[in-house]
Amino acid sequence: MPEIVTRFAPSPTGYLHIGGARTALFNWLFARGRGGKFLLRIEDTDRARSKPEATAAILRGLKWLGLDWDGDAASQFARRDRHAEVAHEMLARGSAYKCYCTQDEIEAFRESARAEGRSTLFQSPWRDADPATAPDRPFVIRLKAPRDGKTVIRDAVQGTVTFGNEQLDDMVCLRSDGTPTYMLAVVVDDHDTGVSHVIRGDDHLNNAARQTQLCHALGWQVPVWAHIPLIHGPDGKKLSKRHGAVGLEEYRAMGYPAAGMRNYLARLGWAHGDDEFFSDADALRWFDLPEIGRAPARLDFKKLENLSGRHIAATSDADLMPQIVAYLDAAGHPPLSQAQHAGLSSALFCLKDRAKTFSELIEKAHFILTSRPIVPDAKSARALDEVSRSILKELTPQLQNDSWGRDMLEATVTGICAAHGIGLGKIAGPLRAALAGRTVSPSVFDMMLVLGREETLARLRDATA
């Protein structure tokens, strides 16, 4: 069986879009799940718009998402001589020709066609001209595309798609300055690197017709096409910034774990029965092209949060800490001190089960990341009224002698509540204000266990002073 080779080929003109990240993931899953190769090619032939910082952002995003590629990331621009070589091979084969028409002549042709109600698809007079009549001026190399018949795309996602050849012009393959066009460069690069499956957005479906014609003109095998629907916003419209974050690095900075993003993006347009929450191993085993839907997928932030929270909860503490540290750096937060790192590690057991993102987890971890004196925020400060302070003052010496296990701590606090004829909820707010200074935190007993006896008692004394 021939080796499976896929590729992700972004243009380095901006951030890595979440749609591009999903395309990369689908290519990675398809290749890696079959023991094949996943290649990365930076399509930087548009020199005016290509930016080194955009390339760096693409590499960072893919590495964070956990998508490794084979070999080095290739530069399409660096292969421009090879692209030009192939264009001249097409000339020699008679499947391409030199066109000497100027832009003014092309525009005049189109104006005349519009006036006469004809197709404005340009037909060069140089297609079948005698080379001896060629002028001494710059030329482009055009594909000698078939004028009649059909070009058929057999797409693994879209099914059979047919294009009438009369709708496709003799596209330019090599510009007059000797630089290749995108269409030619893509076909040559895919062929030379042995790409077997081209998995990309369905906005490239029309390109597949032209690229198929190029493959035929060169006598090369056509890759398997798989054009996946684009991602839309929750309202069904094309995804844009008005829907929220669209760049992959924005999601990283918001605290979504990479495993949660992989899980969610895999489910965005692809399904394996009713399975929602699954591991990378599951996705690699299950993923296949026929299960990709043809309708645009809709971004669902609640589902993303749910899956992210489940992945945080399922990750071991040892694996979670490096991810949290990396999140803090990506989000621009100061690094953890040694004491904060140790404290946070010890607190993960009571933090990770209810946090949907690392941002939420860090907010809930405020009690262990801060230091005395604890300054309650406005909402939690309201719980520390005179009566509550009095009860905490009474509780403090009783906790002094406890064995500092959960059962003993709960029994002591419950006893104080019973003595004052109040429920546990009445004392939980003041305890939370004293220990964390926040209304959002783990349970008061979990915080006591993490903080330890001396720090807990010190914070209670501060609150009742």
Disulfide bonds with the S-S distance in Angstrom:
none
